[in-house]
Amino acid sequence: MKSVNKVGIKLIKNLPEVKVIESYKQLQTLIAEGNQVIDTRPSDVYAKGFIAGTVNIPFNNSFTNWSDGL
């Protein structure tokens, strides 16, 4: 919030396009290139097994709060 209050919010038109990952190989490449990959499954499902290098932010009512700083 400090940044938003200081410089304002980013415009949606300036945000990068959301990519759909279609294969495990593509996912590995994205992570290796330093891209941030968000796993939107529920936390309990993510905890049972996940791909190293991903970040879990469940897609629920709090998604925008948690993903805002990414």
N, CA, C and O atoms as a MOPAC input file, in Angstrom:
PM7 MOZYME 1SCF
protein

 N      0.81100 1    -1.20000 1     0.00000 1
 C      0.00000 1     0.00000 1     0.00000 1
 C      0.85400 1     1.26300 1     0.00000 1
 O      0.44900 1     2.27700 1    -0.57000 1
 N      2.03300 1     1.22100 1     0.63200 1
 C      2.87100 1     2.41400 1     0.65100 1
 C      3.21000 1     2.85200 1    -0.76600 1
 O      3.15300 1     4.03700 1    -1.09300 1
 N      3.56300 1     1.87800 1    -1.60300 1
 C      3.91900 1     2.19200 1    -2.98400 1
 C      2.72400 1     2.74600 1    -3.74300 1
 O      2.85200 1     3.72400 1    -4.48000 1
 N      1.57400 1     2.13100 1    -3.56800 1
 C      0.36800 1     2.60100 1    -4.25800 1
 C      0.03100 1     4.01600 1    -3.81500 1
 O     -0.31500 1     4.86300 1    -4.63900 1
 N      0.12900 1     4.27100 1    -2.53100 1
 C     -0.16400 1     5.60900 1    -2.03300 1
 C      0.84000 1     6.63700 1    -2.54200 1
 O      0.48600 1     7.79500 1    -2.76800 1
 N      2.08900 1     6.21700 1    -2.72500 1
 C      3.14500 1     7.13300 1    -3.13500 1
 C      3.12400 1     7.41900 1    -4.64000 1
 O      3.21700 1     8.57300 1    -5.05700 1
 N      2.99800 1     6.34600 1    -5.46500 1
 C      3.11300 1     6.52300 1    -6.91900 1
 C      1.82700 1     6.21700 1    -7.68600 1
 O      1.75500 1     6.47100 1    -8.88900 1
 N      0.83100 1     5.68700 1    -7.02200 1
 C     -0.42100 1     5.34300 1    -7.70100 1
 C     -0.43600 1     3.89900 1    -8.16500 1
 O      0.57700 1     3.20200 1    -8.10900 1
 N     -1.59800 1     3.46000 1    -8.62400 1
 C     -1.75300 1     2.06900 1    -9.04100 1
 C     -1.28700 1     1.87000 1   -10.48200 1
 O     -1.27200 1     2.80800 1   -11.28000 1
 N     -0.90800 1     0.63200 1   -10.79800 1
 C     -0.54400 1     0.28700 1   -12.16900 1
 C     -1.83800 1     0.18000 1   -12.97500 1
 O     -2.84700 1    -0.33200 1   -12.48900 1
 N     -1.79100 1     0.66200 1   -14.19000 1
 C     -2.95000 1     0.54100 1   -15.05000 1
 C     -3.02300 1    -0.86500 1   -15.62100 1
 O     -1.99700 1    -1.45900 1   -15.95100 1
 N     -4.22300 1    -1.39400 1   -15.73800 1
 C     -4.41200 1    -2.74400 1   -16.26200 1
 C     -3.79300 1    -2.88000 1   -17.64600 1
 O     -3.23200 1    -3.92900 1   -17.96300 1
 N     -3.88000 1    -1.85400 1   -18.46800 1
 C     -3.32800 1    -1.94700 1   -19.81800 1
 C     -1.81600 1    -2.09100 1   -19.82500 1
 O     -1.24600 1    -2.48900 1   -20.84100 1
 N     -1.14600 1    -1.77600 1   -18.71200 1
 C      0.30800 1    -1.88300 1   -18.62700 1
 C      0.77900 1    -3.20800 1   -18.03200 1
 O      1.98100 1    -3.46700 1   -17.97400 1
 N     -0.14800 1    -4.04100 1   -17.59300 1
 C      0.21900 1    -5.31700 1   -16.99900 1
 C      0.51700 1    -6.34600 1   -18.08500 1
 O     -0.08200 1    -6.29900 1   -19.16000 1
 N      1.44200 1    -7.27900 1   -17.81600 1
 C      1.71500 1    -8.31500 1   -18.81600 1
 C      0.51700 1    -9.25000 1   -18.97000 1
 O     -0.29700 1    -9.40100 1   -18.05900 1
 N      0.43300 1    -9.86300 1   -20.12700 1
 C     -0.65200 1   -10.79400 1   -20.41100 1
 C     -0.50200 1   -12.04500 1   -19.54200 1
 O      0.60700 1   -12.54600 1   -19.35700 1
 N     -1.61200 1   -12.54300 1   -19.01300 1
 C     -1.59700 1   -13.78200 1   -18.24700 1
 C     -1.44000 1   -14.93200 1   -19.22800 1
 O     -2.17000 1   -15.01900 1   -20.21500 1
 N     -0.48600 1   -15.81600 1   -18.95200 1
 C     -0.22100 1   -16.92800 1   -19.84800 1
 C     -0.81100 1   -18.21300 1   -19.28900 1
 O     -0.75400 1   -18.46500 1   -18.08500 1
 N     -1.37300 1   -19.01600 1   -20.17100 1
 C     -1.84100 1   -20.34500 1   -19.80000 1
 C     -0.69200 1   -21.30400 1   -20.09600 1
 O     -0.17000 1   -21.33500 1   -21.21100 1
 N     -0.31200 1   -22.06900 1   -19.10900 1
 C      0.78200 1   -23.01400 1   -19.27300 1
 C      0.19500 1   -24.32600 1   -19.77000 1
 O     -0.68000 1   -24.91100 1   -19.13200 1
 N      0.68500 1   -24.77600 1   -20.90700 1
 C      0.08400 1   -25.92900 1   -21.55700 1
 C      0.85500 1   -27.22500 1   -21.38500 1
 O      0.34800 1   -28.28800 1   -21.74300 1
 N      2.07200 1   -27.16600 1   -20.84500 1
 C      2.83200 1   -28.40200 1   -20.65700 1
 C      3.80100 1   -28.24000 1   -19.49000 1
 O      4.15500 1   -27.12900 1   -19.09600 1
 N      4.21800 1   -29.38300 1   -18.95400 1
 C      5.18600 1   -29.36900 1   -17.86300 1
 C      6.51700 1   -28.78700 1   -18.33800 1
 O      7.18100 1   -28.06400 1   -17.59600 1
 N      6.89700 1   -29.09900 1   -19.55300 1
 C      8.15400 1   -28.57600 1   -20.11000 1
 C      8.10400 1   -27.05000 1   -20.18800 1
 O      9.08200 1   -26.38000 1   -19.85300 1
 N      6.97600 1   -26.50100 1   -20.62600 1
 C      6.81600 1   -25.05400 1   -20.70000 1
 C      6.91200 1   -24.44900 1   -19.30100 1
 O      7.51600 1   -23.39200 1   -19.12000 1
 N      6.32000 1   -25.11500 1   -18.32000 1
 C      6.37700 1   -24.64900 1   -16.93500 1
 C      7.81900 1   -24.61900 1   -16.43600 1
 O      8.24500 1   -23.63700 1   -15.82900 1
 N      8.56000 1   -25.67700 1   -16.68500 1
 C      9.96100 1   -25.73400 1   -16.26500 1
 C     10.77200 1   -24.60700 1   -16.90900 1
 O     11.61000 1   -23.98800 1   -16.25300 1
 N     10.52300 1   -24.34500 1   -18.18000 1
 C     11.22900 1   -23.27900 1   -18.89100 1
 C     10.91300 1   -21.92100 1   -18.28100 1
 O     11.81400 1   -21.11200 1   -18.05800 1
 N      9.64900 1   -21.67200 1   -18.01400 1
 C      9.24700 1   -20.38800 1   -17.42400 1
 C      9.91000 1   -20.16400 1   -16.07100 1
 O     10.38800 1   -19.06600 1   -15.78700 1
 N      9.93900 1   -21.19600 1   -15.24100 1
 C     10.56100 1   -21.07400 1   -13.92000 1
 C     12.06400 1   -20.84400 1   -14.07600 1
 O     12.63600 1   -19.99500 1   -13.39300 1
 N     12.70200 1   -21.59500 1   -14.97000 1
 C     14.14800 1   -21.45900 1   -15.19600 1
 C     14.51600 1   -20.06600 1   -15.70000 1
 O     15.60800 1   -19.57200 1   -15.42100 1
 N     13.60600 1   -19.43100 1   -16.44400 1
 C     13.84400 1   -18.08400 1   -16.96600 1
 C     13.58100 1   -17.00200 1   -15.92400 1
 O     13.77100 1   -15.81600 1   -16.19600 1
 N     13.14400 1   -17.40800 1   -14.73100 1
 C     12.91200 1   -16.44400 1   -13.65700 1
 C     11.49700 1   -15.89600 1   -13.59100 1
 O     11.23800 1   -14.94200 1   -12.85800 1
 N     10.57700 1   -16.48700 1   -14.34900 1
 C      9.18200 1   -16.04700 1   -14.28500 1
 C      8.53400 1   -16.52900 1   -13.00200 1
 O      8.87600 1   -17.59100 1   -12.48300 1
 N      7.60900 1   -15.75100 1   -12.50100 1
 C      6.88000 1   -16.13300 1   -11.31300 1
 C      5.64200 1   -16.91200 1   -11.74000 1
 O      4.83600 1   -16.42300 1   -12.53200 1
 N      5.49200 1   -18.12600 1   -11.21300 1
 C      4.36900 1   -18.99300 1   -11.56400 1
 C      3.49500 1   -19.16500 1   -10.32800 1
 O      3.96300 1   -19.61400 1    -9.28200 1
 N      2.23400 1   -18.80800 1   -10.45800 1
 C      1.29700 1   -18.89500 1    -9.34300 1
 C      0.41400 1   -20.12000 1    -9.51700 1
 O     -0.23800 1   -20.29300 1   -10.54700 1
 N      0.40200 1   -20.96900 1    -8.49400 1
 C     -0.47500 1   -22.13900 1    -8.44500 1
 C     -1.71300 1   -21.71700 1    -7.66400 1
 O     -1.62300 1   -21.40600 1    -6.47600 1
 N     -2.85900 1   -21.70500 1    -8.32000 1
 C     -4.07600 1   -21.16200 1    -7.70100 1
 C     -4.95700 1   -22.21800 1    -7.03900 1
 O     -6.10000 1   -21.93900 1    -6.67800 1
 N     -4.42600 1   -23.42900 1    -6.88100 1
 C     -5.21200 1   -24.47000 1    -6.20700 1
 C     -5.37000 1   -24.13600 1    -4.72500 1
 O     -4.59700 1   -23.34100 1    -4.18900 1
 N     -6.36600 1   -24.73500 1    -4.05000 1
 C     -6.50500 1   -24.53800 1    -2.60400 1
 C     -5.22200 1   -24.94500 1    -1.86500 1
 O     -4.51300 1   -25.85100 1    -2.30200 1
 N     -4.93300 1   -24.28100 1    -0.76300 1
 C     -3.69800 1   -24.50300 1    -0.00800 1
 C     -3.51300 1   -25.95100 1     0.42500 1
 O     -2.39800 1   -26.46900 1     0.37400 1
 N     -4.59300 1   -26.61600 1     0.85200 1
 C     -4.45900 1   -27.99400 1     1.31900 1
 C     -4.08200 1   -28.93600 1     0.17100 1
 O     -3.36300 1   -29.91200 1     0.38700 1
 N     -4.55000 1   -28.66100 1    -1.02200 1
 C     -4.19400 1   -29.47200 1    -2.19300 1
 C     -2.73700 1   -29.19400 1    -2.57600 1
 O     -1.98000 1   -30.12200 1    -2.86100 1
 N     -2.35300 1   -27.92500 1    -2.58200 1
 C     -0.97300 1   -27.53300 1    -2.90800 1
 C      0.00600 1   -28.18400 1    -1.93400 1
 O      1.07500 1   -28.64100 1    -2.34000 1
 N     -0.35400 1   -28.22900 1    -0.65500 1
 C      0.53100 1   -28.78700 1     0.37100 1
 C      0.78800 1   -30.28100 1     0.16100 1
 O      1.81800 1   -30.79700 1     0.59400 1
 N     -0.12400 1   -30.96600 1    -0.48900 1
 C      0.03900 1   -32.40500 1    -0.72800 1
 C      1.01200 1   -32.68700 1    -1.87000 1
 O      1.49200 1   -33.81200 1    -2.00900 1
 N      1.30300 1   -31.68700 1    -2.67900 1
 C      2.24300 1   -31.86400 1    -3.77300 1
 C      2.26100 1   -30.65200 1    -4.66800 1
 O      1.21200 1   -30.16100 1    -5.08400 1
 N      3.45200 1   -30.16800 1    -4.96700 1
 C      3.58200 1   -28.96700 1    -5.79400 1
 C      4.86500 1   -29.03700 1    -6.59600 1
 O      5.72600 1   -29.87600 1    -6.32900 1
 N      4.99200 1   -28.17600 1    -7.55600 1
 C      6.19100 1   -28.09400 1    -8.38400 1
 C      7.09400 1   -27.01900 1    -7.79600 1
 O      6.66900 1   -25.88300 1    -7.58300 1
 N      8.34000 1   -27.39000 1    -7.53900 1
 C      9.29700 1   -26.44100 1    -6.96800 1
 C      9.40100 1   -25.20600 1    -7.85700 1
 O      9.47100 1   -25.31000 1    -9.08200 1
 N      9.40800 1   -24.04300 1    -7.22300 1
 C      9.51500 1   -22.78800 1    -7.96000 1
 C      8.17900 1   -22.09100 1    -8.15300 1
 O      8.12800 1   -20.95300 1    -8.62100 1
 N      7.09600 1   -22.77400 1    -7.79100 1
 C      5.77700 1   -22.13800 1    -7.89400 1
 C      5.41300 1   -21.49700 1    -6.56100 1
 O      5.97100 1   -21.83800 1    -5.51800 1
 N      4.47800 1   -20.57100 1    -6.61200 1
 C      3.97200 1   -19.89300 1    -5.42600 1
 C      2.48400 1   -20.18900 1    -5.34200 1
 O      1.77500 1   -20.10800 1    -6.34500 1
 N      2.01000 1   -20.52700 1    -4.15900 1
 C      0.59000 1   -20.84100 1    -3.99700 1
 C     -0.17500 1   -19.62100 1    -3.49600 1
 O      0.10400 1   -19.09100 1    -2.42000 1
 N     -1.13800 1   -19.19100 1    -4.29500 1
 C     -2.10900 1   -18.18100 1    -3.88200 1
 C     -3.45900 1   -18.72900 1    -4.32600 1
 O     -3.81000 1   -18.63100 1    -5.50200 1
 N     -4.22500 1   -19.30900 1    -3.39200 1
 C     -5.51100 1   -19.88900 1    -3.77800 1
 C     -6.42000 1   -18.86000 1    -4.45600 1
 O     -6.47900 1   -17.69900 1    -4.05100 1
 N     -7.11700 1   -19.30700 1    -5.48100 1
 C     -8.02300 1   -18.42000 1    -6.20800 1
 C     -9.35300 1   -18.38000 1    -5.46300 1
 O    -10.27500 1   -19.14400 1    -5.75000 1
 N     -9.42400 1   -17.47100 1    -4.50600 1
 C    -10.63300 1   -17.27800 1    -3.70900 1
 C    -10.82700 1   -15.77900 1    -3.48700 1
 O    -10.21700 1   -14.96800 1    -4.18400 1
 N    -11.65600 1   -15.40800 1    -2.53800 1
 C    -11.95600 1   -13.98900 1    -2.31300 1
 C    -10.74100 1   -13.16600 1    -1.89600 1
 O    -10.76100 1   -11.94300 1    -2.03000 1
 N     -9.68800 1   -13.80300 1    -1.39500 1
 C     -8.49100 1   -13.08500 1    -0.95300 1
 C     -7.40100 1   -13.03400 1    -2.01700 1
 O     -6.33400 1   -12.47000 1    -1.77400 1
 N     -7.64600 1   -13.61400 1    -3.19300 1
 C     -6.61800 1   -13.70200 1    -4.23200 1
 C     -6.02100 1   -12.33300 1    -4.56500 1
 O     -4.79900 1   -12.19200 1    -4.62100 1
 N     -6.84900 1   -11.34700 1    -4.78100 1
 C     -6.32900 1   -10.03300 1    -5.16800 1
 C     -5.50900 1    -9.39100 1    -4.05200 1
 O     -4.55100 1    -8.67100 1    -4.33200 1
 N     -5.86400 1    -9.63800 1    -2.80800 1
 C     -5.08700 1    -9.09200 1    -1.69600 1
 C     -3.67800 1    -9.67400 1    -1.67300 1
 O     -2.70600 1    -8.93700 1    -1.50600 1
 N     -3.56300 1   -10.98200 1    -1.83900 1
 C     -2.27300 1   -11.66100 1    -1.75200 1
 C     -1.43900 1   -11.44600 1    -3.01400 1
 O     -0.21500 1   -11.34900 1    -2.92400 1
 N     -2.06000 1   -11.37000 1    -4.17100 1
 C     -1.30600 1   -11.27000 1    -5.42100 1
 C     -0.95500 1    -9.83900 1    -5.78600 1
 O     -0.19000 1    -9.62500 1    -6.72700 1
 N     -1.47700 1    -8.86900 1    -5.08900 1
 C     -1.26400 1    -7.46500 1    -5.40100 1
 C      0.21100 1    -7.07400 1    -5.38800 1
 O      0.63100 1    -6.25100 1    -6.20200 1
 N      0.98900 1    -7.63300 1    -4.50000 1
 C      2.38100 1    -7.24700 1    -4.37100 1
 C      3.34000 1    -7.98900 1    -5.29200 1
 O      4.54700 1    -7.74900 1    -5.25300 1
 N      2.82100 1    -8.87400 1    -6.10700 1
 C      3.70800 1    -9.66600 1    -6.99100 1
 C      4.14100 1    -8.89400 1    -8.19500 1
 O      4.88300 1    -9.41500 1    -9.02800 1

